[in-house]
């Protein structure tokens, strides 16, 4: 039986060619480029079709494994003046209009070109140890959430004091060394529920309670003490003797106010910022606020007037210098026996004046 590819001639007629296809009993023979239909039984095979060699399977090479391109870590964008440390701790209300029922978030603002290896802790003065709320790295020129305080949670009752420890560094290249610092200070959480205690900040869109941990490379208050001894002093009731408060009043047997004991002549710090003195500034003029600050200044000076050698630091801030000039005028007129000088720049920057009672 003829098949496709055979060369045939016709049985009962002249002619022939190559069978190109078969349809039923008909073969279609290619004769010089023309297909001629012929009955299969009329085709005599002259040359059988050559068997085709099996096609060789061509192995498709497996796609080359390309290692993912890992982008190079870009160097943090450095800002002009960013080699001076400015670190801010702020508490932001989730719902500023509902302070009695809202939660709060603590943020750390690293306004510098340095990375910070940072630990944020809180404790309760009534007892118990420190609780670590955050530990990790804060990238340069970043704002990082440190703690979420749920509405009506017990966290606020365990936050009478705050401590932030940090090491500032740059992971690449040369940089100026910054000293590791621990900054510790009291936290009045009752202010979280007072609208007037939240203030505008250049770092936030809504008002916050803000603390300058480091301002222009000067820590708020560096604490380099033996923590075990400090805890022993607190538990034994010696804390009040270790640090003289600017509001301490010692009364004699007759009820009269007496000067502080000579043994407690540590430096007394008095913060004259108006928000530290008054809970509300509603309706007050600048003159009213200045009078309140001077009243507090005079009250402290009179209280320590007989404590010879006592050093008092009045923190008034840099501002426009109005309060500082007013303090110097008061000292010149009423307290000529006192020595006056700028307080330690390392401790207080440009915003404090030290008075020594003579």
Number of C-alpha atoms within 10 A of each C-alpha: 8 19 18 15 17 21 21 21 19 18 14 8 8 7 11 21 23 24 26 16 16 17 10 8 10 16 24 20 27 17 13 9 8 10 16 15 16 17 15 19 13 16 24 16 20 15 12 14 15 8 7 6 6 6 6 6 6 6 6 6 6 6 6 6 6 6 6 6 6 6 6 6 6 6 8 14 9 13 12 9 11 16 17 18 21 21 23 18 22 22 22 21 21 18 13 19 10 12 16 13 13 17 19 20 16 20 18 23 22 23 23 24 25 26 20 21 16 17 18 23 20 24 22 19 17 11 11 10 13 17 15 14 13 15 15 12 15 20 19 22 20 13 18 15 15 19 17 16 17 15 15 11 9 10 14 20 13 18 19 17 17 17 20 21 18 20 17 22 19 16 10 8 5 8 12 11 10 14 11 13 17 21 18 19 17 14 17 11 14 11 13 22 16 13 17 15 17 20 12 12 13 7 14 13 9 15 20 24 19 20 16 16 25 21 17 15 17 19 21 20 17 19 15 10 9 8 10 9 10 14 17 12 15 17 13 9 11 13 14 12 13 14 14 16 14 18 12 12 14 13 12 10 7 6 8 10 12 15 18 20 9 12 7 15 17 16 17 21 17 19 19 20 16 15 13 11 14 11 13 13 14 7 6 10 10 9 9 11 17 18 14 15 23 16 12 17 19 17 14 18 20 13 19 22 19 15 20 15 16 20 21 23 22 24 20 22 19 13 10 8 12 12 19 19 11 15 18 14 12 15 19 13 8 11 19 12 12 19 14 19 12 15 19 14 11 13 14 21 19 16 18 23 20 19 22 19 19 15
